[in-house]
Amino acid sequence: MGTVSFTIKTIALMLFPALLYCLSILRHGDLTLAYLEKWLVGNFMYMAAPHYLTLVSFFAIPLKRHTLIISLATLNIVLFLFQAWVWFAVPPRESGLAWIFYFPLSALCLCLIYCALRYKRNRSVVS
């Protein structure tokens, strides 16, 4: 995977939470520039916190590129499914409280990804 391709994939995966937040605002009919100026940065940083943790760990702990891409893609899937759960299963007055479960769920998914990749790597070494 080339550096340019890797960079484009990483940027696209990192911007997915902002896109999902804009879709959420559009769904509620509040998509205005004033609303985005007030709420976009804070909500994006909240939704993308696991993504940034993964990106920082990529630089702090030398992870392989495919591990970063798999992790970010999985976090985006988890975020999308979590947002869908909040939209369709959680009452509107309790949706803010439901987001408390997002960080533990993201951490659990990252742990499962890293455990699976570690198991796969150790299994290939033994074979």
Secondary structure, DSSP 8 states (H G I E B T S, - for coil): --HHHHHHHHHHHHHHHHHHHHHHHHHHT---HHHHHHHHHHHHHHHTHHHHHHHHHHHHTT--HHHHHHHHHHHHHHHHHHHHHHHHHS-GGGHHHHGGGHHHHHHHHHHHHHHHHHHHHHHHHH-
